[in-house]
Amino acid sequence: MGKILIFNAETTRVEENYNRQTRELIAQKEADKLAKAAAPRMAEYSPGYIYYFPGGFIELTAKIIADFYRLPLQILPGCDDLTDTELAEYDSLNIEKGLNGRLLERLRIIIDNSLDKVIELHKKDSIVIVASKHLCVIMVLYMLHMNNSHYGQIEQSDGAMNLFEVRSGVPSALYINDTCHMRDLV
């Protein structure tokens, strides 16, 4: 029986009126704080693998968690062949404005295939997947066997953790959008 912990490394604590470079720098610093707060809490699940969805600062944030556990950092299976154009398109998404249907469907196919592979590879392992908010929502939908029409019903707070236990290839939710580890960051 394996566990999959999905970590939202994205932060919304960045003012829109900053230029893009300044926003990205602030977002990275905030995401680093989130990762440093979350990594010790993840220890209770003894993660053996750390995966991330490529693009933006997610890799840097995932590296903090991987370094904490002295584990190699790996790209989520099936995501290593995404083009720079696709990654730029995903990075520019704004969850508040919503995803267009075509892009949401494309992301859902990628995520579904990736998670199928991860579940097959790690039947008895605990793993952590680090991604941005909108990708975490899509992963939670997959794990709950819900279609994309429920996209707007899944909440993901800054630094949220979502834990699933996988038995016989079937995920079941232990908690969703948990932010208990964030109490000391206020």
C-alpha positions as CSV (number, residue, x, y, z in Angstrom):
1,M,0.0,0.0,0.0
2,G,1.6,3.2,-1.2
3,K,1.0,6.9,-0.4
4,I,1.0,9.8,-2.8
5,L,1.4,13.3,-1.3
6,I,0.6,16.1,-3.8
7,F,2.1,19.4,-2.7
8,N,1.0,22.8,-4.0
9,A,4.2,24.8,-4.3
10,E,2.5,27.9,-5.7
11,T,1.8,31.0,-3.8
12,T,-0.7,33.7,-4.4
13,R,1.0,36.2,-2.0
14,V,2.5,38.3,-4.8
15,E,1.2,41.7,-5.7
16,E,0.1,42.0,-9.4
17,N,1.5,45.5,-9.7
18,Y,5.2,44.4,-9.6
19,N,7.0,43.7,-12.8
20,R,7.2,40.0,-13.9
21,Q,10.8,39.5,-12.8
22,T,10.1,40.9,-9.3
23,R,6.8,38.8,-9.0
24,E,8.7,35.7,-9.9
25,L,11.5,36.4,-7.4
26,I,8.9,37.0,-4.6
27,A,6.9,34.0,-5.6
28,Q,10.1,31.8,-5.5
29,K,11.0,33.1,-2.0
30,E,7.4,32.4,-0.8
31,A,7.4,28.9,-2.3
32,D,10.8,28.2,-0.6
33,K,9.1,29.1,2.7
34,L,6.2,26.8,1.9
35,A,8.6,23.9,1.1
36,K,10.6,24.3,4.2
37,A,7.5,24.3,6.3
38,A,6.0,21.3,4.5
39,A,9.1,19.0,4.3
40,P,9.3,18.1,8.0
41,R,5.5,17.2,8.0
42,M,6.0,14.9,5.1
43,A,8.5,12.9,7.2
44,E,5.6,11.0,8.8
45,Y,5.0,9.3,5.5
46,S,8.7,8.5,4.8
47,P,8.8,9.6,1.2
48,G,11.1,7.5,-1.0
49,Y,10.7,9.5,-4.2
50,I,10.2,13.2,-5.0
51,Y,8.7,14.1,-8.4
52,Y,7.8,17.5,-9.9
53,F,6.0,18.9,-12.9
54,P,8.5,20.8,-14.9
55,G,8.3,24.6,-15.4
56,G,8.7,27.8,-13.5
57,F,10.1,27.7,-10.1
58,I,8.5,24.4,-9.2
59,E,11.8,22.5,-9.7
60,L,13.6,24.7,-7.3
61,T,11.0,24.3,-4.7
62,A,10.9,20.5,-5.2
63,K,14.6,20.5,-4.8
64,I,14.3,21.9,-1.3
65,I,12.1,18.9,-0.4
66,A,14.4,16.4,-2.2
67,D,17.5,17.8,-0.4
68,F,15.7,17.6,3.0
69,Y,15.3,13.9,2.4
70,R,18.6,13.4,0.5
71,L,16.6,12.0,-2.4
72,P,17.1,12.5,-6.1
73,L,14.6,14.8,-7.8
74,Q,12.7,13.4,-10.7
75,I,10.4,14.8,-13.4
76,L,7.0,13.3,-13.3
77,P,6.9,10.4,-15.7
78,G,5.6,11.4,-19.1
79,C,6.3,15.1,-18.6
80,D,9.9,15.2,-19.6
81,D,9.0,15.5,-23.3
82,L,6.9,18.6,-22.9
83,T,8.0,21.4,-25.3
84,D,9.2,24.8,-24.0
85,T,6.1,26.3,-25.7
86,E,3.8,24.0,-23.7
87,L,5.6,24.7,-20.5
88,A,5.4,28.4,-21.1
89,E,1.7,28.1,-21.8
90,Y,1.1,26.1,-18.5
91,D,3.3,28.5,-16.5
92,S,1.2,31.5,-17.7
93,L,-2.0,30.0,-16.5
94,N,-4.0,32.0,-14.0
95,I,-6.3,29.7,-11.9
96,E,-8.6,32.6,-11.1
97,K,-9.3,33.3,-14.7
98,G,-9.8,29.6,-15.4
99,L,-8.4,27.3,-17.9
100,N,-9.6,27.1,-21.5
101,G,-11.2,23.7,-22.3
102,R,-8.6,22.6,-24.8
103,L,-5.7,23.3,-22.4
104,L,-7.5,21.7,-19.5
105,E,-8.1,18.5,-21.5
106,R,-4.5,18.4,-22.7
107,L,-3.2,18.8,-19.1
108,R,-5.7,16.2,-17.8
109,I,-4.4,13.6,-20.4
110,I,-0.8,14.3,-19.4
111,I,-1.6,14.1,-15.6
112,D,-3.7,11.0,-16.0
113,N,-1.0,9.2,-17.9
114,S,1.7,10.4,-15.4
115,L,-0.2,9.3,-12.3
116,D,-1.1,5.9,-13.9
117,K,2.7,5.4,-14.3
118,V,3.5,6.6,-10.8
119,I,0.9,4.3,-9.2
120,E,2.1,1.4,-11.2
121,L,5.8,2.1,-10.4
122,H,5.3,2.7,-6.6
123,K,2.7,0.3,-5.4
124,K,4.2,0.2,-1.9
125,D,6.2,3.4,-1.8
126,S,5.4,6.8,-0.4
127,I,6.1,9.6,-2.9
128,V,5.8,13.3,-3.1
129,I,4.7,15.2,-6.2
130,V,5.4,18.9,-6.3
131,A,3.4,21.0,-8.7
132,S,1.6,24.4,-9.2
133,K,-1.9,25.0,-8.0
134,H,-3.8,24.3,-11.2
135,L,-1.9,21.0,-11.7
136,C,-2.6,20.0,-8.1
137,V,-6.3,20.5,-8.7
138,I,-6.1,18.3,-11.8
139,M,-4.2,15.6,-9.9
140,V,-6.8,15.7,-7.1
141,L,-9.6,15.3,-9.7
142,Y,-7.8,12.2,-11.1
143,M,-7.2,10.7,-7.7
144,L,-10.9,11.2,-6.7
145,H,-12.1,9.8,-10.1
146,M,-13.8,13.1,-11.0
147,N,-14.0,14.7,-14.4
148,N,-12.9,18.2,-15.3
149,S,-16.4,19.7,-14.8
150,H,-15.5,19.7,-11.0
151,Y,-12.3,21.7,-11.6
152,G,-13.8,24.8,-9.9
153,Q,-14.9,22.8,-6.8
154,I,-11.4,21.7,-5.7
155,E,-9.7,24.3,-3.5
156,Q,-5.9,24.5,-3.2
157,S,-4.5,26.9,-0.7
158,D,-0.9,28.1,-0.8
159,G,1.3,25.3,0.3
160,A,-1.6,22.8,0.5
161,M,-0.9,19.1,0.9
162,N,-3.1,16.4,-0.4
163,L,-2.6,12.8,0.8
164,F,-3.9,9.7,-0.9
165,E,-3.4,6.1,0.0
166,V,-3.3,3.6,-2.9
167,R,-4.6,0.1,-2.3
168,S,-4.7,-2.4,-5.2
169,G,-4.1,0.5,-7.6
170,V,-7.1,2.5,-6.3
171,P,-6.4,5.9,-4.6
172,S,-8.4,7.0,-1.6
173,A,-8.2,10.4,0.0
174,L,-6.8,10.8,3.5
175,Y,-6.8,14.6,3.4
176,I,-7.2,17.3,0.8
177,N,-6.0,21.0,0.9
178,D,-4.4,20.5,4.3
179,T,-2.4,23.5,5.5
180,C,-1.7,22.6,9.2
181,H,2.1,22.8,8.6
182,M,1.7,26.5,7.6
183,R,0.5,27.7,11.1
184,D,3.9,29.1,12.0
185,L,4.3,31.0,8.7
186,V,1.6,33.6,9.3
